[in-house]
Amino acid sequence: MKVGVPVWMGRVSPVLDVPGRLLVLEVDDGVEQDRHEVMLDPGEPLQRSADLAGQGLEVLICGALSEVLRSLLVDRGVRIASGVCGAVDEVVQ
């Protein structure tokens, strides 16, 4: 399963709608197999949802996101876990 976590200063980014970095995790049976980061380009919600879904994400863990972006991602089959905050490594654990 691919899991995405937007990152800002080593923490889960408080808002997904602004440019930044995305940590992409490959998880198999609850065990992290691989990780890499990608830069997120600025853009309107339709482009941002396409960029995120294009990473093959099944789950996105984030602090907050607009309802428009949430709807677009869900329509693309991405499950959203919002309201998450903290250091990225702690959240990933």
C-alpha positions as CSV (number, residue, x, y, z in Angstrom):
1,M,0.0,0.0,0.0
2,K,1.2,3.5,-0.8
3,V,0.7,6.1,2.0
4,G,1.4,9.8,1.5
5,V,2.3,12.3,4.3
6,P,2.8,16.0,3.4
7,V,5.8,17.3,5.3
8,W,6.7,20.7,6.6
9,M,9.7,21.2,8.9
10,G,9.8,17.6,9.9
11,R,6.2,17.5,10.9
12,V,2.9,16.6,9.2
13,S,2.1,19.7,7.2
14,P,-0.8,21.6,8.8
15,V,-2.5,22.3,5.4
16,L,-2.2,20.1,2.3
17,D,-3.4,22.9,-0.1
18,V,-0.1,24.8,-0.2
19,P,3.1,23.7,-1.9
20,G,5.6,21.5,-0.1
21,R,7.0,18.0,0.1
22,L,5.2,14.7,0.2
23,L,6.7,11.6,1.9
24,V,5.5,8.5,0.0
25,L,5.7,5.3,2.0
26,E,5.4,1.8,0.7
27,V,3.8,-0.3,3.4
28,D,3.3,-4.1,3.3
29,D,1.5,-5.9,6.2
30,G,2.1,-2.9,8.5
31,V,5.9,-2.8,7.8
32,E,7.5,0.1,5.9
33,Q,9.3,-1.3,2.8
34,D,10.4,2.0,1.2
35,R,10.1,5.7,1.4
36,H,10.9,8.7,-0.8
37,E,10.0,12.3,-1.0
38,V,8.6,14.3,-3.9
39,M,8.1,18.0,-4.3
40,L,4.5,19.2,-4.7
41,D,4.0,22.0,-7.2
42,P,1.7,24.9,-6.5
43,G,-1.5,24.6,-8.4
44,E,-5.2,24.7,-8.1
45,P,-7.0,21.8,-6.4
46,L,-7.7,19.8,-9.6
47,Q,-4.0,19.7,-10.5
48,R,-2.9,19.1,-7.0
49,S,-5.3,16.1,-6.7
50,A,-4.0,14.7,-10.0
51,D,-0.4,15.1,-8.8
52,L,-1.2,13.3,-5.5
53,A,-3.2,10.5,-7.0
54,G,-0.5,10.2,-9.7
55,Q,1.9,9.0,-6.9
56,G,-0.3,5.9,-6.6
57,L,-1.5,6.8,-3.1
58,E,-4.1,4.7,-1.4
59,V,-4.0,6.6,1.8
60,L,-3.2,10.3,2.6
61,I,-2.4,11.3,6.2
62,C,-2.6,15.0,6.7
63,G,-3.4,17.9,9.1
64,A,-6.1,19.6,7.1
65,L,-7.2,20.1,3.5
66,S,-10.0,22.0,1.8
67,E,-13.3,20.3,1.1
68,V,-12.7,20.7,-2.6
69,L,-9.3,18.9,-2.5
70,R,-10.8,16.2,-0.2
71,S,-13.6,15.5,-2.6
72,L,-11.3,15.4,-5.6
73,L,-8.9,13.0,-3.9
74,V,-11.7,10.7,-2.7
75,D,-13.1,10.7,-6.2
76,R,-9.7,9.4,-7.3
77,G,-9.8,6.6,-4.8
78,V,-7.6,8.0,-2.1
79,R,-8.6,7.5,1.5
80,I,-8.0,10.5,3.7
81,A,-6.9,10.6,7.4
82,S,-7.0,14.2,8.3
83,G,-6.6,16.0,11.7
84,V,-3.2,14.3,12.2
85,C,-0.4,16.4,13.6
86,G,3.1,15.7,15.0
87,A,6.6,14.7,13.9
88,V,6.5,12.7,10.7
89,D,8.5,9.7,12.1
90,E,6.2,9.5,15.2
91,V,3.1,9.6,13.0
92,V,4.5,7.0,10.7
93,Q,5.1,4.6,13.6
